[in-house]
């Protein structure tokens, strides 16, 4: 009996790694630790052969011996020593963009975790990848270790998505969780998040919602087959949220989360990032701390929620390695699941047209007629109120039991479904009437 001739070993996939920060070092460790398993799963070896970073002397806790070093990531991208570029430099332009463009132009597949780059240039880069017949893979760009990109692009191909929303920034979720559980202020929680390494020294990009917006722009394109339109996203952060808002949300059966929401409406695709009250009974309300979560509403699966670590070296590197494995197997598909020419240019839906329930907290001047005046302005805007809650502090009530001092009193209104335009118009009138002592707090309610 003769045996079949041995098959020649597949050529190893040679990786050029640009960026050796926390994620880059984790990618090296995972590829080394899983070397044999990946080779078996992919049918070929995966080897990092060259790297690029700004500082050659920094100790990254990984062995870089035997690897070719490039000071310039663009030179790395063009090098004949690599077959695939992994871009972990970061930034929407500059070296990251130039390196990715150089690799694609040279006919080399690219793996990136760069959400800012994709949010601003994703469609153009996808077109270049399509023209050259190579992969542009970016699982790690949104929600870290959660496989939401592959889920939207592949696993839900037989579904029509109607809405996607999620907690896409672990820093904000950590801060809101601590504020809720411990009654701390935003400032105190932010300081602690910075001490623990969950927030940057300049936290603006995270806490003001821009990081979430970049991720949402990518996921919207995948969910609805549209061109990325980051400029269409309405963005608000969490810096205005107070312990009182979280306490009131709890009493009313809600939690406050910073959500990115994309929804197909009759007028177009609505994209928004803002603090949101979600029912405590919902799956996404249970996601606390630095975890991320994404919920997809679709016709066949109804509701699907994925939860997991959204940042950090190993979770993000896990997603990067998954993309590398697809390229090694030859199974990486079109970046956005459709040819670029078939991606729609969706009509923008301005925030003023958003419809839903609202939480409105007013600092009402405690005097006769104020409450009636507010109710009148709401009625004039055709806003129906589900509940009204007045909160005078115990100390204020003890000092002034009759409520005649004129000291502002927190009043919370919960509305039935109405429009953003109606809410804003009514509150402008309330402010002009002199019934409130400070700008109102407005938080949208996302029903299940």
C-alpha positions as CSV (number, residue, x, y, z in Angstrom):
1,X,0.0,0.0,0.0
2,X,1.4,3.3,-1.0
3,X,0.8,6.5,1.0
4,X,-0.3,9.8,-0.6
5,X,2.6,12.1,-1.3
6,X,3.3,14.7,1.4
7,X,1.9,18.2,0.7
8,X,4.4,21.0,0.6
9,X,4.3,23.2,3.6
10,X,2.5,26.5,3.1
11,X,4.7,29.6,3.1
12,X,4.5,31.4,6.4
13,X,2.6,34.7,6.6
14,X,5.2,37.3,7.4
15,X,3.9,40.1,9.6
16,X,5.2,43.7,9.8
17,X,4.0,45.2,13.1
18,X,3.8,49.0,13.3
19,X,3.4,50.2,16.8
20,X,4.8,48.5,19.9
21,X,2.6,50.0,22.7
22,X,0.4,48.0,25.0
23,X,-1.6,46.4,22.2
24,X,1.4,45.7,20.0
25,X,3.4,44.0,22.7
26,X,0.3,41.9,23.5
27,X,0.0,40.9,19.8
28,X,3.6,39.6,19.9
29,X,3.0,37.6,23.1
30,X,-0.3,36.0,21.8
31,X,1.3,35.1,18.5
32,X,4.2,33.5,20.3
33,X,2.0,31.7,22.9
34,X,-0.4,30.4,20.3
35,X,2.2,29.8,17.5
36,X,1.5,26.0,17.1
37,X,-2.3,26.3,17.5
38,X,-2.5,29.1,14.9
39,X,-0.4,27.2,12.5
40,X,-2.7,24.2,12.8
41,X,-5.9,26.3,12.5
42,X,-4.7,28.5,9.6
43,X,-2.7,25.9,7.7
44,X,0.4,28.0,7.7
45,X,2.7,29.6,10.2
46,X,2.4,33.2,11.2
47,X,5.6,35.0,12.0
48,X,6.4,38.6,12.9
49,X,9.5,39.5,10.9
50,X,9.8,43.2,11.2
51,X,8.6,46.0,13.6
52,X,8.4,49.8,13.7
53,X,8.1,52.1,16.7
54,X,9.4,55.5,17.8
55,X,11.8,54.3,20.6
56,X,14.2,51.5,20.1
57,X,15.5,51.5,23.7
58,X,12.2,51.1,25.5
59,X,11.7,47.8,27.3
60,X,8.4,46.4,26.2
61,X,8.6,43.1,28.1
62,X,8.9,41.1,24.8
63,X,11.8,39.6,22.9
64,X,12.5,41.6,19.7
65,X,15.6,39.7,18.9
66,X,15.8,38.6,15.2
67,X,13.3,41.1,14.1
68,X,14.1,43.8,11.5
69,X,13.6,47.3,13.0
70,X,12.2,50.2,10.9
71,X,12.1,53.7,12.3
72,X,9.6,54.7,9.6
73,X,6.3,52.7,9.4
74,X,5.9,53.6,5.7
75,X,9.2,51.9,5.0
76,X,8.0,48.9,6.9
77,X,4.8,48.8,4.9
78,X,6.8,48.7,1.6
79,X,9.4,46.2,2.8
80,X,9.7,43.0,0.8
81,X,10.3,41.3,4.2
82,X,6.6,41.4,5.1
83,X,3.4,40.0,3.5
84,X,0.9,41.8,5.9
85,X,1.0,45.1,7.8
86,X,-0.5,45.3,11.3
87,X,-1.0,49.0,12.0
88,X,-1.2,49.9,15.7
89,X,0.3,53.4,15.5
90,X,-3.0,55.3,16.0
91,X,-4.2,58.7,14.7
92,X,-6.5,59.6,11.9
93,X,-3.7,60.9,9.7
94,X,0.1,61.1,9.6
95,X,2.2,58.0,9.7
96,X,-0.7,55.6,10.4
97,X,-2.6,56.6,7.3
98,X,0.5,56.8,5.1
99,X,1.6,53.3,6.2
100,X,-1.8,51.7,5.6
101,X,-2.0,53.4,2.2
102,X,1.5,52.2,1.3
103,X,0.8,48.6,2.3
104,X,-2.5,48.5,0.3
105,X,-1.0,50.1,-2.7
106,X,1.8,47.5,-2.6
107,X,-0.9,44.7,-2.6
108,X,-0.4,43.8,1.0
109,X,-3.3,43.1,3.4
110,X,-3.7,45.3,6.4
111,X,-4.9,44.7,9.9
112,X,-5.6,47.8,12.0
113,X,-7.2,48.7,15.4
114,X,-7.3,52.4,14.4
115,X,-10.9,53.6,14.8
116,X,-10.0,57.3,14.1
117,X,-8.4,56.4,10.8
118,X,-11.3,54.3,9.7
119,X,-13.9,56.9,10.9
120,X,-12.3,59.5,8.7
121,X,-10.8,57.5,5.8
122,X,-12.4,54.0,6.0
123,X,-14.3,54.2,2.7
124,X,-11.3,55.4,0.7
125,X,-9.1,52.8,2.2
126,X,-11.6,50.1,1.6
127,X,-11.8,51.1,-2.0
128,X,-8.0,50.9,-2.3
129,X,-8.1,47.4,-0.7
130,X,-10.8,46.3,-3.1
131,X,-8.9,47.7,-6.1
132,X,-5.8,45.8,-5.1
133,X,-7.7,42.6,-4.1
134,X,-6.4,42.5,-0.6
135,X,-7.9,42.6,2.9
136,X,-8.5,45.6,5.2
137,X,-9.4,44.0,8.5
138,X,-10.4,46.0,11.6
139,X,-12.1,43.8,14.2
140,X,-10.1,45.6,17.0
141,X,-11.3,49.0,16.0
142,X,-14.7,48.8,17.8
143,X,-15.4,47.3,21.3
144,X,-12.0,45.7,21.7
145,X,-12.3,42.0,22.3
146,X,-16.0,41.8,21.4
147,X,-16.3,40.3,17.9
148,X,-18.9,42.8,16.8
149,X,-17.4,43.5,13.3
150,X,-17.4,39.9,12.2
151,X,-20.9,39.5,13.7
152,X,-22.3,42.3,11.7
153,X,-20.4,41.6,8.5
154,X,-20.8,37.8,8.5
155,X,-22.9,36.2,11.2
156,X,-25.9,38.5,10.7
157,X,-25.8,38.5,6.9
158,X,-29.3,37.0,6.8
159,X,-30.8,39.8,8.9
160,X,-32.0,43.3,8.4
161,X,-30.7,45.4,11.2
162,X,-33.1,48.1,12.5
163,X,-31.1,49.5,15.4
164,X,-27.7,49.1,17.0
165,X,-26.7,50.6,20.3
166,X,-24.0,50.0,22.8
167,X,-21.5,50.9,25.5
168,X,-18.4,51.5,23.5
169,X,-16.1,53.3,26.0
170,X,-15.0,51.5,29.1
171,X,-13.7,54.7,30.7
172,X,-17.2,56.3,30.7
173,X,-18.9,53.1,31.8
174,X,-16.4,52.8,34.7
175,X,-17.0,56.4,35.8
176,X,-20.8,56.2,35.6
177,X,-20.7,52.8,37.5
178,X,-18.7,54.3,40.3
179,X,-20.8,57.4,40.5
180,X,-24.0,55.3,40.8
181,X,-22.7,52.7,43.2
182,X,-20.8,55.0,45.5
183,X,-22.6,58.4,45.1
184,X,-19.3,60.1,43.9
185,X,-19.0,63.1,41.7
186,X,-17.9,62.9,38.1
187,X,-14.7,64.8,39.0
188,X,-13.8,62.3,41.8
189,X,-14.4,59.3,39.6
190,X,-12.4,60.7,36.7
191,X,-9.5,61.4,39.0
192,X,-9.6,57.8,40.2
193,X,-9.9,56.4,36.7
194,X,-6.8,58.3,35.7
195,X,-4.9,56.9,38.7
196,X,-5.9,53.4,37.7
197,X,-4.9,53.9,34.1
198,X,-8.5,53.7,32.8
199,X,-8.5,57.4,31.7
200,X,-5.8,59.4,29.9
201,X,-4.2,62.5,31.4
202,X,-6.3,64.5,28.9
203,X,-9.6,62.5,29.1
204,X,-11.6,64.7,26.7
205,X,-11.6,62.2,23.8
206,X,-13.2,59.6,26.0
207,X,-15.5,61.5,28.4
208,X,-16.9,63.9,25.8
209,X,-18.0,61.0,23.6
210,X,-15.7,61.3,20.6
211,X,-14.1,57.9,21.0
212,X,-17.6,56.3,21.1
213,X,-18.6,58.3,18.0
214,X,-15.6,57.0,15.9
215,X,-16.6,53.4,16.8
216,X,-20.3,54.0,16.2
217,X,-19.4,55.4,12.7
218,X,-17.7,52.1,11.8
219,X,-20.5,49.9,13.2
220,X,-23.2,52.0,11.5
221,X,-21.6,51.3,8.1
222,X,-21.4,47.6,8.8
223,X,-25.0,47.4,10.2
224,X,-26.8,49.4,7.4
225,X,-24.5,49.1,4.4
226,X,-23.8,52.8,4.3
227,X,-20.7,54.9,3.8
228,X,-19.1,56.0,7.0
229,X,-20.3,59.5,8.0
230,X,-18.7,60.4,11.3
231,X,-19.7,64.1,10.8
232,X,-23.4,63.1,11.0
233,X,-23.1,61.9,14.6
234,X,-24.6,64.0,17.4
235,X,-22.1,63.8,20.2
236,X,-22.5,64.6,24.0
237,X,-20.3,63.5,26.8
238,X,-20.9,62.6,30.5
239,X,-19.2,65.5,32.3
240,X,-22.6,67.1,33.1
241,X,-24.0,64.0,34.9
242,X,-24.5,64.5,38.6
243,X,-25.0,62.0,41.5
244,X,-28.6,63.3,41.7
245,X,-29.3,62.3,38.1
246,X,-28.0,58.8,38.9
247,X,-30.1,58.6,42.1
248,X,-33.2,59.8,40.3
249,X,-32.6,57.3,37.5
250,X,-32.4,54.5,40.0
251,X,-35.6,55.5,41.7
252,X,-37.4,55.6,38.4
253,X,-36.1,52.2,37.3
254,X,-33.3,53.3,35.0
255,X,-29.5,53.4,34.8
256,X,-27.5,56.0,32.9
257,X,-25.1,54.8,30.3
258,X,-23.1,56.6,27.6
259,X,-24.5,55.0,24.5
260,X,-23.7,55.1,20.8
261,X,-27.0,54.6,18.9
262,X,-27.6,54.1,15.2
263,X,-31.1,53.6,14.0
264,X,-32.8,53.4,10.6
265,X,-35.7,55.9,10.5
266,X,-38.1,57.0,7.8
267,X,-35.9,60.1,7.3
268,X,-32.6,58.3,7.1
269,X,-29.9,56.9,9.5
270,X,-30.0,58.5,12.9
271,X,-26.6,58.4,14.7
272,X,-26.1,59.8,18.2
273,X,-23.8,59.5,21.2
274,X,-25.1,60.8,24.5
275,X,-25.8,59.8,28.1
276,X,-28.9,57.6,28.0
277,X,-31.4,56.3,30.6
278,X,-31.9,52.5,30.0
279,X,-34.4,50.3,31.9
280,X,-32.6,48.4,34.7
281,X,-34.3,45.2,33.3
282,X,-32.4,45.5,30.0
283,X,-29.3,43.5,29.3
284,X,-27.2,46.5,28.6
285,X,-28.1,48.0,32.0
286,X,-26.3,45.1,33.7
287,X,-23.0,46.0,32.1
288,X,-20.9,47.7,34.7
289,X,-17.3,48.8,35.2
290,X,-14.9,48.9,32.2
291,X,-16.9,46.4,30.1
292,X,-18.4,47.2,26.7
293,X,-21.6,45.9,25.2
294,X,-23.3,46.1,21.9
295,X,-27.0,45.3,21.2
296,X,-28.3,44.6,17.7
297,X,-32.0,44.7,16.9
298,X,-32.7,42.7,13.7
299,X,-35.6,40.9,12.1
300,X,-34.4,37.3,12.5
301,X,-32.5,37.3,15.7
302,X,-34.7,39.9,17.3
303,X,-32.2,41.2,19.9
304,X,-28.6,40.1,20.3
305,X,-26.3,41.5,23.0
306,X,-22.5,40.9,23.0
307,X,-20.6,41.8,26.2
308,X,-16.9,41.8,26.9
309,X,-13.7,43.8,27.5
310,X,-13.6,46.8,25.2
311,X,-10.0,47.9,25.7
312,X,-6.7,46.8,27.1
313,X,-3.7,45.0,25.7
314,X,-4.9,41.4,25.5
315,X,-8.6,41.9,24.6
316,X,-7.7,44.2,21.7
317,X,-4.7,42.1,20.6
318,X,-7.1,39.1,20.6
319,X,-9.2,40.8,17.9
320,X,-6.0,41.8,16.0
321,X,-4.8,38.2,16.0
322,X,-8.3,37.0,14.8
323,X,-8.0,39.2,11.8
324,X,-4.4,38.0,11.1
325,X,-5.7,34.4,11.3
326,X,-8.4,35.2,8.7
327,X,-5.8,36.6,6.3
328,X,-3.5,33.6,6.9
329,X,-6.4,31.3,6.0
330,X,-7.4,33.4,3.0
331,X,-10.9,34.0,4.4
332,X,-10.9,37.7,5.0
333,X,-13.7,39.3,3.0
334,X,-14.7,42.8,1.9
335,X,-14.0,45.3,4.6
336,X,-17.6,46.4,5.0
337,X,-19.3,43.3,3.7
338,X,-20.2,45.0,0.4
339,X,-18.3,46.4,-2.5
340,X,-17.6,50.1,-1.9
341,X,-19.7,51.0,-4.9
342,X,-22.7,49.4,-3.3
343,X,-22.4,51.3,0.0
344,X,-25.3,53.8,0.3
345,X,-24.9,57.5,1.1
346,X,-27.5,57.6,3.8
347,X,-29.6,60.7,4.4
348,X,-28.5,62.4,7.6
349,X,-31.2,62.6,10.3
350,X,-30.6,65.8,12.5
351,X,-30.9,65.4,16.3
352,X,-33.8,67.8,16.3
353,X,-36.0,65.1,14.6
354,X,-35.2,62.5,17.2
355,X,-38.3,61.1,19.0
356,X,-38.4,59.3,22.3
357,X,-38.9,59.8,26.0
358,X,-36.9,62.3,28.0
359,X,-35.7,62.9,31.5
360,X,-35.6,66.6,32.3
361,X,-34.1,67.9,35.6
362,X,-34.9,71.5,36.3
363,X,-33.6,73.7,39.1
364,X,-36.9,75.5,39.7
365,X,-37.2,78.7,41.6
366,X,-39.4,77.8,44.6
367,X,-42.2,80.4,44.2
368,X,-45.9,80.4,43.5
369,X,-46.8,79.7,39.8
370,X,-43.5,78.3,38.8
371,X,-44.6,74.6,38.5
372,X,-47.8,75.7,36.7
373,X,-45.9,77.8,34.3
374,X,-43.6,74.9,33.4
375,X,-46.5,72.6,32.9
376,X,-48.1,75.1,30.6
377,X,-45.0,75.5,28.4
378,X,-44.8,71.7,28.1
379,X,-48.5,71.4,27.1
380,X,-48.1,74.2,24.6
381,X,-45.3,72.1,22.9
382,X,-47.6,69.0,22.9
383,X,-45.4,67.2,25.5
384,X,-47.2,64.7,27.7
385,X,-45.6,64.1,31.1
386,X,-45.4,60.6,32.5
387,X,-44.3,61.7,35.9
388,X,-43.2,64.8,37.9
389,X,-40.9,64.4,40.9
390,X,-39.9,67.2,43.2
391,X,-36.8,66.9,45.4
392,X,-36.1,69.3,48.3
393,X,-33.1,68.3,50.4
394,X,-33.9,67.3,54.0
395,X,-31.8,70.2,55.3
396,X,-33.7,72.7,53.1
397,X,-37.0,71.3,54.2
398,X,-36.1,71.5,57.9
399,X,-35.0,75.1,57.6
400,X,-37.9,76.2,55.5
401,X,-40.8,73.7,55.9
402,X,-43.3,76.0,54.1
403,X,-41.0,76.3,51.0
404,X,-41.1,80.1,50.9
405,X,-37.5,80.9,50.7
406,X,-37.2,81.0,46.9
407,X,-34.3,78.6,47.0
408,X,-34.2,76.5,43.8
409,X,-35.7,73.0,44.1
410,X,-34.8,70.1,41.8
411,X,-37.8,69.0,39.8
412,X,-37.6,66.0,37.5
413,X,-40.0,65.5,34.5
414,X,-40.3,62.2,32.6
415,X,-42.0,62.6,29.3
416,X,-43.8,60.3,27.0
417,X,-42.5,60.1,23.4
418,X,-41.9,63.5,22.0
419,X,-39.4,65.2,19.7
420,X,-36.0,66.8,20.5
421,X,-37.2,70.0,18.8
422,X,-40.3,70.1,21.1
423,X,-38.3,69.6,24.2
424,X,-35.7,72.2,23.3
425,X,-38.4,74.7,22.3
426,X,-40.4,74.2,25.6
427,X,-37.2,74.6,27.7
428,X,-36.2,77.8,26.0
429,X,-39.6,79.2,26.9
430,X,-39.3,78.0,30.5
431,X,-35.9,79.6,30.8
432,X,-37.1,82.8,29.3
433,X,-40.0,82.9,31.8
434,X,-37.4,82.9,34.6
435,X,-38.7,79.7,36.3
436,X,-35.3,78.0,36.4
437,X,-32.1,79.0,38.1
438,X,-29.6,77.1,35.9
439,X,-29.5,75.3,32.5
440,X,-31.7,72.2,32.4
441,X,-30.4,68.7,32.4
442,X,-31.8,66.7,29.5
443,X,-31.2,62.9,29.1
444,X,-32.8,60.8,26.5
445,X,-34.6,57.5,27.4
446,X,-33.9,54.4,25.3
447,X,-36.8,52.0,25.7
448,X,-36.4,48.3,25.3
